Amino acid sequence: MSPLLIRKPGELRELSRRWRKEGEIVGLVPTMGALHEGHLSLVRRAREECGKVVVSVFVNPTQFGEGEDFERYPRNLERDRRLLGEAGCDAVFAPAVEDMYGGGTTDLSSGERVFVEAGRLGELWEGEERPGHFRGVATVVAMLFNAAEPDRAYFGEKDYQQLKVIQKMVRDLLFGVKVVPCPTVREPDGLALSSRNAYLSPQERRAAGALWRALREAAERARSGERDARRLERAMEEVCRAEPLVRLQYAAVVDAETLERLGALGDRPARALIAAHVGETHLIDNAAL
Ligand code: AMP
């Protein structure tokens, strides 16, 4: 069955409140559309755990920097809606930019709007590559939480830093929603599924497998006893250097919660983060160490 299509935040809130009054658990899966199996795995998980599932499809302008791909980001709501129906989603929330940010203030950088600052977590790694990105993410997710009032919200580990920023926002700002992290879905060669993979040429697509190979190299070395974070980082760099189409931005061994760089692996959980340009396309990935 085709899921309900909702455009206005107020309508979503009304629907969600009605469901909750009927005793349903409401799950939210925020996405930017151009859906793939990674997104759908979140939807299926939500389906298992919630009586009602809302998926938002919104390409959020405030998380894109100047010169990034906001305009050309793939959009295909009809296809997304069909896939979401098959995955058992109850409602698709697909607002226009004006429905979220108001028609009057088209200049979102005018300094007039209220934003959610992502703090230190939002300044590291992707935050350094893309200034303001996590401020835009935290702000739109806060808005989606306010519009959908979900009991549970599902986020992919694929965007690990984003997951950490959202978890921190929920703790710090006392949102009453449970954040559920979901494992990364990968292609057979390990490349994490991403809507941006569609930008890759066949050669770039082949080269992009290096990100996962680098992460696996670090994870295997860590498993065999390597504790020195620099050596693990250098091993990742070396894997990427073998692919001329891959321009590495960072390959870092970090504390899994604070995302601060580590000198050595210790007792606390660690994570390897990687980001690269493959051709013009910006790709990120990560793995537990
Ligand atoms: P996006 O549409 O890229 O904003 O992603 C929407 C949600 O899907 C985010 O929580 C992502 O982390 C998650 N996601 C994207 N790609 C994957 C993947 N390959 N595996 C699991 N989750 C993913």
Residues whose N, C-alpha, C, O or C-beta is under 5 A from the ligand:
A	BS01	AMP	P30 T31 M32 G33 G38 H39 Y154 F155 G156 E157 K158 D159 C182 P183 T184 V185 A192 L193 S194
